[in-house]
């Protein structure tokens, strides 16, 4: 993404906005999720707090998926 933004002479954040608007205008967060947010989910799943979370499909996709 950095290479594409540089080749088009626009900032990386502007490139991200363009991609979201063109490919996923319905996305709930209206931004890409961060690696730290994925890490938070993994930390939860690996912790005792997730003891009742079994057989579940958890998505970390910023709300891209409209239906299951």
ZATI-798239 format. One record per atom (N, C-alpha, C, O, CB): residue number from 0; residue in three letters; atom name; x, y, z. Coordinates in steps of 0.2 Angstrom, whole numbers. Glycine has a CB too. Layout:
BEGIN
resi: NUM, resn: ALA, name: CA, X: X, Y: Y, Z: Z
...
//
This chain:
BEGIN
resi: 0, resn: UNK, name: N, X: 4, Y: -6, Z: 0
resi: 0, resn: UNK, name: CA, X: 0, Y: 0, Z: 0
resi: 0, resn: UNK, name: C, X: 4, Y: 6, Z: 0
resi: 0, resn: UNK, name: O, X: 3, Y: 11, Z: -3
resi: 0, resn: UNK, name: CB, X: -5, Y: 0, Z: 6
resi: 1, resn: UNK, name: N, X: 10, Y: 6, Z: 4
resi: 1, resn: UNK, name: CA, X: 14, Y: 12, Z: 4
resi: 1, resn: UNK, name: C, X: 17, Y: 13, Z: -3
resi: 1, resn: UNK, name: O, X: 18, Y: 19, Z: -5
resi: 1, resn: UNK, name: CB, X: 20, Y: 11, Z: 9
resi: 2, resn: UNK, name: N, X: 19, Y: 8, Z: -7
resi: 2, resn: UNK, name: CA, X: 22, Y: 9, Z: -14
resi: 2, resn: UNK, name: C, X: 17, Y: 12, Z: -18
resi: 2, resn: UNK, name: O, X: 18, Y: 16, Z: -22
resi: 2, resn: UNK, name: CB, X: 24, Y: 2, Z: -16
resi: 3, resn: UNK, name: N, X: 10, Y: 10, Z: -18
resi: 3, resn: UNK, name: CA, X: 5, Y: 12, Z: -22
resi: 3, resn: UNK, name: C, X: 4, Y: 19, Z: -21
resi: 3, resn: UNK, name: O, X: 3, Y: 24, Z: -25
resi: 3, resn: UNK, name: CB, X: -1, Y: 8, Z: -21
resi: 4, resn: UNK, name: N, X: 3, Y: 21, Z: -14
resi: 4, resn: UNK, name: CA, X: 2, Y: 28, Z: -12
resi: 4, resn: UNK, name: C, X: 8, Y: 33, Z: -15
resi: 4, resn: UNK, name: O, X: 7, Y: 38, Z: -17
resi: 4, resn: UNK, name: CB, X: 2, Y: 29, Z: -4
resi: 5, resn: UNK, name: N, X: 14, Y: 30, Z: -14
resi: 5, resn: UNK, name: CA, X: 20, Y: 34, Z: -16
resi: 5, resn: UNK, name: C, X: 20, Y: 35, Z: -24
resi: 5, resn: UNK, name: O, X: 21, Y: 41, Z: -26
resi: 5, resn: UNK, name: CB, X: 26, Y: 31, Z: -14
resi: 6, resn: UNK, name: N, X: 18, Y: 30, Z: -27
resi: 6, resn: UNK, name: CA, X: 18, Y: 31, Z: -35
resi: 6, resn: UNK, name: C, X: 12, Y: 35, Z: -37
resi: 6, resn: UNK, name: O, X: 13, Y: 38, Z: -42
resi: 6, resn: UNK, name: CB, X: 17, Y: 24, Z: -38
resi: 7, resn: UNK, name: N, X: 7, Y: 36, Z: -33
resi: 7, resn: UNK, name: CA, X: 2, Y: 41, Z: -35
resi: 7, resn: UNK, name: C, X: 2, Y: 48, Z: -31
resi: 7, resn: UNK, name: O, X: -2, Y: 52, Z: -32
resi: 7, resn: UNK, name: CB, X: -5, Y: 38, Z: -33
resi: 8, resn: UNK, name: N, X: 8, Y: 48, Z: -28
resi: 8, resn: UNK, name: CA, X: 9, Y: 55, Z: -24
resi: 8, resn: UNK, name: C, X: 4, Y: 57, Z: -19
resi: 8, resn: UNK, name: O, X: 2, Y: 63, Z: -19
resi: 8, resn: UNK, name: CB, X: 10, Y: 60, Z: -29
resi: 9, resn: UNK, name: N, X: 2, Y: 52, Z: -15
resi: 9, resn: UNK, name: CA, X: -3, Y: 54, Z: -10
resi: 9, resn: UNK, name: C, X: -1, Y: 50, Z: -4
resi: 9, resn: UNK, name: O, X: 3, Y: 46, Z: -4
resi: 9, resn: UNK, name: CB, X: -10, Y: 51, Z: -12
resi: 10, resn: UNK, name: N, X: -3, Y: 53, Z: 2
resi: 10, resn: UNK, name: CA, X: -1, Y: 50, Z: 9
resi: 10, resn: UNK, name: C, X: -5, Y: 43, Z: 10
resi: 10, resn: UNK, name: O, X: -10, Y: 42, Z: 7
resi: 10, resn: UNK, name: CB, X: -4, Y: 55, Z: 14
resi: 11, resn: UNK, name: N, X: -1, Y: 39, Z: 14
resi: 11, resn: UNK, name: CA, X: -4, Y: 33, Z: 15
resi: 11, resn: UNK, name: C, X: -11, Y: 33, Z: 18
resi: 11, resn: UNK, name: O, X: -15, Y: 28, Z: 16
resi: 11, resn: UNK, name: CB, X: 1, Y: 29, Z: 20
resi: 12, resn: UNK, name: N, X: -12, Y: 37, Z: 23
resi: 12, resn: UNK, name: CA, X: -19, Y: 38, Z: 26
resi: 12, resn: UNK, name: C, X: -24, Y: 39, Z: 21
resi: 12, resn: UNK, name: O, X: -30, Y: 37, Z: 21
resi: 12, resn: UNK, name: CB, X: -19, Y: 43, Z: 31
resi: 13, resn: UNK, name: N, X: -22, Y: 44, Z: 16
resi: 13, resn: UNK, name: CA, X: -27, Y: 45, Z: 11
resi: 13, resn: UNK, name: C, X: -28, Y: 39, Z: 6
resi: 13, resn: UNK, name: O, X: -34, Y: 38, Z: 4
resi: 13, resn: UNK, name: CB, X: -25, Y: 51, Z: 6
resi: 14, resn: UNK, name: N, X: -23, Y: 35, Z: 5
resi: 14, resn: UNK, name: CA, X: -24, Y: 29, Z: 1
resi: 14, resn: UNK, name: C, X: -28, Y: 24, Z: 5
resi: 14, resn: UNK, name: O, X: -33, Y: 21, Z: 1
resi: 14, resn: UNK, name: CB, X: -17, Y: 26, Z: 0
resi: 15, resn: UNK, name: N, X: -28, Y: 24, Z: 11
resi: 15, resn: UNK, name: CA, X: -32, Y: 19, Z: 15
resi: 15, resn: UNK, name: C, X: -39, Y: 21, Z: 14
resi: 15, resn: UNK, name: O, X: -44, Y: 17, Z: 14
resi: 15, resn: UNK, name: CB, X: -30, Y: 19, Z: 22
resi: 16, resn: UNK, name: N, X: -41, Y: 28, Z: 15
resi: 16, resn: UNK, name: CA, X: -48, Y: 30, Z: 14
resi: 16, resn: UNK, name: C, X: -51, Y: 29, Z: 8
resi: 16, resn: UNK, name: O, X: -56, Y: 27, Z: 7
resi: 16, resn: UNK, name: CB, X: -48, Y: 38, Z: 16
resi: 17, resn: UNK, name: N, X: -47, Y: 30, Z: 2
resi: 17, resn: UNK, name: CA, X: -49, Y: 28, Z: -4
resi: 17, resn: UNK, name: C, X: -51, Y: 21, Z: -5
resi: 17, resn: UNK, name: O, X: -56, Y: 19, Z: -8
resi: 17, resn: UNK, name: CB, X: -44, Y: 30, Z: -10
resi: 18, resn: UNK, name: N, X: -46, Y: 17, Z: -3
resi: 18, resn: UNK, name: CA, X: -48, Y: 9, Z: -3
resi: 18, resn: UNK, name: C, X: -54, Y: 7, Z: 0
resi: 18, resn: UNK, name: O, X: -58, Y: 4, Z: -2
resi: 18, resn: UNK, name: CB, X: -42, Y: 5, Z: 0
resi: 19, resn: UNK, name: N, X: -55, Y: 10, Z: 6
resi: 19, resn: UNK, name: CA, X: -61, Y: 8, Z: 10
resi: 19, resn: UNK, name: C, X: -67, Y: 11, Z: 7
resi: 19, resn: UNK, name: O, X: -72, Y: 8, Z: 7
resi: 19, resn: UNK, name: CB, X: -60, Y: 11, Z: 17
resi: 20, resn: UNK, name: N, X: -67, Y: 17, Z: 4
resi: 20, resn: UNK, name: CA, X: -73, Y: 20, Z: 1
resi: 20, resn: UNK, name: C, X: -75, Y: 16, Z: -5
resi: 20, resn: UNK, name: O, X: -81, Y: 15, Z: -7
resi: 20, resn: UNK, name: CB, X: -71, Y: 27, Z: -1
resi: 21, resn: UNK, name: N, X: -70, Y: 14, Z: -9
resi: 21, resn: UNK, name: CA, X: -71, Y: 10, Z: -15
resi: 21, resn: UNK, name: C, X: -73, Y: 3, Z: -15
resi: 21, resn: UNK, name: O, X: -77, Y: 0, Z: -18
resi: 21, resn: UNK, name: CB, X: -65, Y: 11, Z: -20
resi: 22, resn: UNK, name: N, X: -70, Y: 0, Z: -10
resi: 22, resn: UNK, name: CA, X: -71, Y: -8, Z: -9
resi: 22, resn: UNK, name: C, X: -75, Y: -9, Z: -4
resi: 22, resn: UNK, name: O, X: -79, Y: -15, Z: -4
resi: 22, resn: UNK, name: CB, X: -64, Y: -11, Z: -8
resi: 23, resn: UNK, name: N, X: -76, Y: -6, Z: 2
resi: 23, resn: UNK, name: CA, X: -80, Y: -8, Z: 8
resi: 23, resn: UNK, name: C, X: -83, Y: -1, Z: 11
resi: 23, resn: UNK, name: O, X: -81, Y: 0, Z: 17
resi: 23, resn: UNK, name: CB, X: -76, Y: -11, Z: 13
resi: 24, resn: UNK, name: N, X: -87, Y: 2, Z: 7
resi: 24, resn: UNK, name: CA, X: -90, Y: 8, Z: 10
resi: 24, resn: UNK, name: C, X: -95, Y: 7, Z: 16
resi: 24, resn: UNK, name: O, X: -96, Y: 11, Z: 20
resi: 24, resn: UNK, name: CB, X: -94, Y: 12, Z: 5
resi: 25, resn: UNK, name: N, X: -97, Y: 0, Z: 17
resi: 25, resn: UNK, name: CA, X: -101, Y: -1, Z: 23
resi: 25, resn: UNK, name: C, X: -98, Y: -3, Z: 29
resi: 25, resn: UNK, name: O, X: -101, Y: -5, Z: 34
resi: 25, resn: UNK, name: CB, X: -106, Y: -7, Z: 20
resi: 26, resn: UNK, name: N, X: -91, Y: -4, Z: 29
resi: 26, resn: UNK, name: CA, X: -87, Y: -6, Z: 35
resi: 26, resn: UNK, name: C, X: -89, Y: -2, Z: 41
resi: 26, resn: UNK, name: O, X: -89, Y: 4, Z: 41
resi: 26, resn: UNK, name: CB, X: -80, Y: -5, Z: 33
resi: 27, resn: UNK, name: N, X: -90, Y: -6, Z: 46
resi: 27, resn: UNK, name: CA, X: -92, Y: -3, Z: 53
resi: 27, resn: UNK, name: C, X: -87, Y: 2, Z: 56
resi: 27, resn: UNK, name: O, X: -89, Y: 8, Z: 58
resi: 27, resn: UNK, name: CB, X: -93, Y: -8, Z: 58
resi: 28, resn: UNK, name: N, X: -81, Y: 1, Z: 56
resi: 28, resn: UNK, name: CA, X: -76, Y: 5, Z: 59
resi: 28, resn: UNK, name: C, X: -74, Y: 11, Z: 54
resi: 28, resn: UNK, name: O, X: -71, Y: 16, Z: 57
resi: 28, resn: UNK, name: CB, X: -70, Y: 1, Z: 61
resi: 29, resn: UNK, name: N, X: -75, Y: 10, Z: 48
resi: 29, resn: UNK, name: CA, X: -72, Y: 15, Z: 43
resi: 29, resn: UNK, name: C, X: -65, Y: 16, Z: 43
resi: 29, resn: UNK, name: O, X: -62, Y: 22, Z: 42
resi: 29, resn: UNK, name: CB, X: -76, Y: 22, Z: 44
resi: 30, resn: UNK, name: N, X: -61, Y: 11, Z: 45
resi: 30, resn: UNK, name: CA, X: -54, Y: 11, Z: 45
resi: 30, resn: UNK, name: C, X: -51, Y: 4, Z: 45
resi: 30, resn: UNK, name: O, X: -55, Y: -1, Z: 47
resi: 30, resn: UNK, name: CB, X: -51, Y: 15, Z: 51
resi: 31, resn: UNK, name: N, X: -45, Y: 3, Z: 44
resi: 31, resn: UNK, name: CA, X: -42, Y: -4, Z: 45
resi: 31, resn: UNK, name: C, X: -41, Y: -5, Z: 52
resi: 31, resn: UNK, name: O, X: -39, Y: 0, Z: 56
resi: 31, resn: UNK, name: CB, X: -35, Y: -4, Z: 40
resi: 32, resn: UNK, name: N, X: -41, Y: -11, Z: 54
resi: 32, resn: UNK, name: CA, X: -39, Y: -13, Z: 61
resi: 32, resn: UNK, name: C, X: -32, Y: -13, Z: 62
resi: 32, resn: UNK, name: O, X: -28, Y: -14, Z: 57
resi: 32, resn: UNK, name: CB, X: -43, Y: -19, Z: 63
resi: 33, resn: UNK, name: N, X: -29, Y: -12, Z: 68
resi: 33, resn: UNK, name: CA, X: -22, Y: -12, Z: 69
resi: 33, resn: UNK, name: C, X: -20, Y: -19, Z: 71
resi: 33, resn: UNK, name: O, X: -24, Y: -23, Z: 74
resi: 33, resn: UNK, name: CB, X: -20, Y: -7, Z: 74
resi: 34, resn: UNK, name: N, X: -13, Y: -20, Z: 70
resi: 34, resn: UNK, name: CA, X: -11, Y: -27, Z: 73
resi: 34, resn: UNK, name: C, X: -12, Y: -27, Z: 81
resi: 34, resn: UNK, name: O, X: -13, Y: -33, Z: 83
resi: 34, resn: UNK, name: CB, X: -3, Y: -27, Z: 71
resi: 35, resn: UNK, name: N, X: -12, Y: -21, Z: 84
resi: 35, resn: UNK, name: CA, X: -13, Y: -21, Z: 91
resi: 35, resn: UNK, name: C, X: -20, Y: -24, Z: 93
resi: 35, resn: UNK, name: O, X: -21, Y: -27, Z: 98
resi: 35, resn: UNK, name: CB, X: -12, Y: -14, Z: 94
resi: 36, resn: UNK, name: N, X: -25, Y: -22, Z: 89
resi: 36, resn: UNK, name: CA, X: -32, Y: -24, Z: 90
resi: 36, resn: UNK, name: C, X: -32, Y: -32, Z: 89
resi: 36, resn: UNK, name: O, X: -36, Y: -35, Z: 93
resi: 36, resn: UNK, name: CB, X: -36, Y: -21, Z: 85
resi: 37, resn: UNK, name: N, X: -29, Y: -35, Z: 84
resi: 37, resn: UNK, name: CA, X: -28, Y: -42, Z: 83
resi: 37, resn: UNK, name: C, X: -25, Y: -45, Z: 89
resi: 37, resn: UNK, name: O, X: -28, Y: -50, Z: 92
resi: 37, resn: UNK, name: CB, X: -25, Y: -44, Z: 77
resi: 38, resn: UNK, name: N, X: -20, Y: -42, Z: 92
resi: 38, resn: UNK, name: CA, X: -16, Y: -45, Z: 98
resi: 38, resn: UNK, name: C, X: -21, Y: -45, Z: 104
resi: 38, resn: UNK, name: O, X: -21, Y: -49, Z: 108
resi: 38, resn: UNK, name: CB, X: -10, Y: -41, Z: 99
resi: 39, resn: UNK, name: N, X: -25, Y: -40, Z: 104
resi: 39, resn: UNK, name: CA, X: -30, Y: -39, Z: 110
resi: 39, resn: UNK, name: C, X: -35, Y: -45, Z: 110
resi: 39, resn: UNK, name: O, X: -36, Y: -48, Z: 115
resi: 39, resn: UNK, name: CB, X: -34, Y: -33, Z: 110
resi: 40, resn: UNK, name: N, X: -37, Y: -47, Z: 104
resi: 40, resn: UNK, name: CA, X: -42, Y: -52, Z: 103
resi: 40, resn: UNK, name: C, X: -38, Y: -59, Z: 105
resi: 40, resn: UNK, name: O, X: -41, Y: -63, Z: 108
resi: 40, resn: UNK, name: CB, X: -44, Y: -53, Z: 96
resi: 41, resn: UNK, name: N, X: -32, Y: -60, Z: 102
resi: 41, resn: UNK, name: CA, X: -28, Y: -66, Z: 104
resi: 41, resn: UNK, name: C, X: -27, Y: -67, Z: 111
resi: 41, resn: UNK, name: O, X: -27, Y: -72, Z: 114
resi: 41, resn: UNK, name: CB, X: -22, Y: -66, Z: 100
resi: 42, resn: UNK, name: N, X: -25, Y: -61, Z: 114
resi: 42, resn: UNK, name: CA, X: -24, Y: -61, Z: 122
resi: 42, resn: UNK, name: C, X: -30, Y: -63, Z: 125
resi: 42, resn: UNK, name: O, X: -30, Y: -67, Z: 130
resi: 42, resn: UNK, name: CB, X: -22, Y: -54, Z: 124
resi: 43, resn: UNK, name: N, X: -36, Y: -60, Z: 123
resi: 43, resn: UNK, name: CA, X: -42, Y: -62, Z: 127
resi: 43, resn: UNK, name: C, X: -43, Y: -70, Z: 126
resi: 43, resn: UNK, name: O, X: -45, Y: -73, Z: 131
resi: 43, resn: UNK, name: CB, X: -48, Y: -58, Z: 124
resi: 44, resn: UNK, name: N, X: -43, Y: -72, Z: 120
resi: 44, resn: UNK, name: CA, X: -44, Y: -79, Z: 118
resi: 44, resn: UNK, name: C, X: -39, Y: -84, Z: 122
resi: 44, resn: UNK, name: O, X: -41, Y: -90, Z: 124
resi: 44, resn: UNK, name: CB, X: -44, Y: -81, Z: 111
resi: 45, resn: UNK, name: N, X: -33, Y: -82, Z: 123
resi: 45, resn: UNK, name: CA, X: -28, Y: -86, Z: 127
resi: 45, resn: UNK, name: C, X: -29, Y: -85, Z: 134
resi: 45, resn: UNK, name: O, X: -25, Y: -88, Z: 138
resi: 45, resn: UNK, name: CB, X: -21, Y: -84, Z: 125
resi: 46, resn: UNK, name: N, X: -33, Y: -81, Z: 137
resi: 46, resn: UNK, name: CA, X: -34, Y: -80, Z: 144
resi: 46, resn: UNK, name: C, X: -40, Y: -84, Z: 147
resi: 46, resn: UNK, name: O, X: -44, Y: -86, Z: 144
resi: 46, resn: UNK, name: CB, X: -35, Y: -72, Z: 145
resi: 47, resn: UNK, name: N, X: -40, Y: -84, Z: 154
resi: 47, resn: UNK, name: CA, X: -45, Y: -87, Z: 157
resi: 47, resn: UNK, name: C, X: -52, Y: -84, Z: 156
resi: 47, resn: UNK, name: O, X: -57, Y: -87, Z: 157
resi: 47, resn: UNK, name: CB, X: -43, Y: -88, Z: 165
resi: 48, resn: UNK, name: N, X: -52, Y: -78, Z: 154
resi: 48, resn: UNK, name: CA, X: -58, Y: -74, Z: 153
resi: 48, resn: UNK, name: C, X: -62, Y: -77, Z: 147
resi: 48, resn: UNK, name: O, X: -68, Y: -76, Z: 147
resi: 48, resn: UNK, name: CB, X: -57, Y: -67, Z: 151
resi: 49, resn: UNK, name: N, X: -59, Y: -81, Z: 143
resi: 49, resn: UNK, name: CA, X: -62, Y: -84, Z: 137
resi: 49, resn: UNK, name: C, X: -65, Y: -91, Z: 139
resi: 49, resn: UNK, name: O, X: -66, Y: -95, Z: 134
resi: 49, resn: UNK, name: CB, X: -58, Y: -84, Z: 131
resi: 50, resn: UNK, name: N, X: -65, Y: -93, Z: 145
resi: 50, resn: UNK, name: CA, X: -67, Y: -100, Z: 147
resi: 50, resn: UNK, name: C, X: -73, Y: -102, Z: 144
resi: 50, resn: UNK, name: O, X: -74, Y: -108, Z: 142
resi: 50, resn: UNK, name: CB, X: -67, Y: -101, Z: 154
resi: 51, resn: UNK, name: N, X: -78, Y: -97, Z: 143
resi: 51, resn: UNK, name: CA, X: -85, Y: -99, Z: 141
resi: 51, resn: UNK, name: C, X: -85, Y: -98, Z: 133
resi: 51, resn: UNK, name: O, X: -91, Y: -99, Z: 130
resi: 51, resn: UNK, name: CB, X: -90, Y: -95, Z: 144
resi: 52, resn: UNK, name: N, X: -80, Y: -96, Z: 130
resi: 52, resn: UNK, name: CA, X: -80, Y: -95, Z: 123
resi: 52, resn: UNK, name: C, X: -77, Y: -101, Z: 120
resi: 52, resn: UNK, name: O, X: -71, Y: -102, Z: 119
resi: 52, resn: UNK, name: CB, X: -76, Y: -88, Z: 121
resi: 53, resn: UNK, name: N, X: -82, Y: -105, Z: 117
resi: 53, resn: UNK, name: CA, X: -80, Y: -111, Z: 114
resi: 53, resn: UNK, name: C, X: -84, Y: -113, Z: 108
resi: 53, resn: UNK, name: O, X: -90, Y: -112, Z: 108
resi: 53, resn: UNK, name: CB, X: -80, Y: -117, Z: 119
resi: 54, resn: UNK, name: N, X: -81, Y: -115, Z: 103
resi: 54, resn: UNK, name: CA, X: -84, Y: -117, Z: 97
resi: 54, resn: UNK, name: C, X: -87, Y: -111, Z: 93
resi: 54, resn: UNK, name: O, X: -91, Y: -111, Z: 89
resi: 54, resn: UNK, name: CB, X: -90, Y: -121, Z: 98
resi: 55, resn: UNK, name: N, X: -84, Y: -105, Z: 95
resi: 55, resn: UNK, name: CA, X: -86, Y: -99, Z: 92
resi: 55, resn: UNK, name: C, X: -82, Y: -97, Z: 86
resi: 55, resn: UNK, name: O, X: -76, Y: -98, Z: 86
resi: 55, resn: UNK, name: CB, X: -87, Y: -93, Z: 97
resi: 56, resn: UNK, name: N, X: -84, Y: -94, Z: 81
resi: 56, resn: UNK, name: CA, X: -81, Y: -91, Z: 76
resi: 56, resn: UNK, name: C, X: -80, Y: -83, Z: 77
resi: 56, resn: UNK, name: O, X: -85, Y: -80, Z: 76
resi: 56, resn: UNK, name: CB, X: -84, Y: -92, Z: 69
resi: 57, resn: UNK, name: N, X: -74, Y: -81, Z: 79
resi: 57, resn: UNK, name: CA, X: -73, Y: -74, Z: 80
resi: 57, resn: UNK, name: C, X: -70, Y: -71, Z: 75
resi: 57, resn: UNK, name: O, X: -64, Y: -73, Z: 72
resi: 57, resn: UNK, name: CB, X: -70, Y: -73, Z: 87
resi: 58, resn: UNK, name: N, X: -72, Y: -65, Z: 72
resi: 58, resn: UNK, name: CA, X: -69, Y: -62, Z: 67
resi: 58, resn: UNK, name: C, X: -66, Y: -55, Z: 69
resi: 58, resn: UNK, name: O, X: -69, Y: -51, Z: 73
resi: 58, resn: UNK, name: CB, X: -75, Y: -60, Z: 61
resi: 59, resn: UNK, name: N, X: -61, Y: -54, Z: 66
resi: 59, resn: UNK, name: CA, X: -57, Y: -47, Z: 67
resi: 59, resn: UNK, name: C, X: -56, Y: -44, Z: 61
resi: 59, resn: UNK, name: O, X: -51, Y: -44, Z: 58
resi: 59, resn: UNK, name: CB, X: -50, Y: -48, Z: 71
resi: 60, resn: UNK, name: N, X: -62, Y: -41, Z: 58
resi: 60, resn: UNK, name: CA, X: -62, Y: -39, Z: 51
resi: 60, resn: UNK, name: C, X: -64, Y: -32, Z: 50
resi: 60, resn: UNK, name: O, X: -66, Y: -30, Z: 45
resi: 60, resn: UNK, name: CB, X: -66, Y: -44, Z: 47
resi: 61, resn: UNK, name: N, X: -65, Y: -28, Z: 56
resi: 61, resn: UNK, name: CA, X: -67, Y: -21, Z: 55
resi: 61, resn: UNK, name: C, X: -75, Y: -21, Z: 53
resi: 61, resn: UNK, name: O, X: -77, Y: -15, Z: 52
resi: 61, resn: UNK, name: CB, X: -63, Y: -17, Z: 51
resi: 62, resn: UNK, name: N, X: -78, Y: -26, Z: 53
resi: 62, resn: UNK, name: CA, X: -85, Y: -26, Z: 51
resi: 62, resn: UNK, name: C, X: -86, Y: -27, Z: 44
resi: 62, resn: UNK, name: O, X: -91, Y: -25, Z: 41
resi: 62, resn: UNK, name: CB, X: -88, Y: -20, Z: 54
resi: 63, resn: UNK, name: N, X: -81, Y: -30, Z: 40
resi: 63, resn: UNK, name: CA, X: -82, Y: -30, Z: 33
resi: 63, resn: UNK, name: C, X: -87, Y: -35, Z: 31
resi: 63, resn: UNK, name: O, X: -91, Y: -34, Z: 26
resi: 63, resn: UNK, name: CB, X: -75, Y: -32, Z: 30
resi: 64, resn: UNK, name: N, X: -88, Y: -40, Z: 34
resi: 64, resn: UNK, name: CA, X: -93, Y: -46, Z: 33
resi: 64, resn: UNK, name: C, X: -100, Y: -43, Z: 34
resi: 64, resn: UNK, name: O, X: -101, Y: -42, Z: 40
resi: 64, resn: UNK, name: CB, X: -91, Y: -52, Z: 36
resi: 65, resn: UNK, name: N, X: -104, Y: -43, Z: 30
resi: 65, resn: UNK, name: CA, X: -111, Y: -41, Z: 31
resi: 65, resn: UNK, name: C, X: -115, Y: -46, Z: 34
resi: 65, resn: UNK, name: O, X: -119, Y: -44, Z: 38
resi: 65, resn: UNK, name: CB, X: -114, Y: -38, Z: 24
resi: 66, resn: UNK, name: N, X: -114, Y: -52, Z: 32
resi: 66, resn: UNK, name: CA, X: -118, Y: -58, Z: 34
resi: 66, resn: UNK, name: C, X: -114, Y: -64, Z: 36
resi: 66, resn: UNK, name: O, X: -108, Y: -64, Z: 34
resi: 66, resn: UNK, name: CB, X: -124, Y: -60, Z: 29
resi: 67, resn: UNK, name: N, X: -117, Y: -68, Z: 40
resi: 67, resn: UNK, name: CA, X: -113, Y: -74, Z: 42
resi: 67, resn: UNK, name: C, X: -116, Y: -80, Z: 37
resi: 67, resn: UNK, name: O, X: -113, Y: -86, Z: 38
resi: 67, resn: UNK, name: CB, X: -114, Y: -76, Z: 49
//
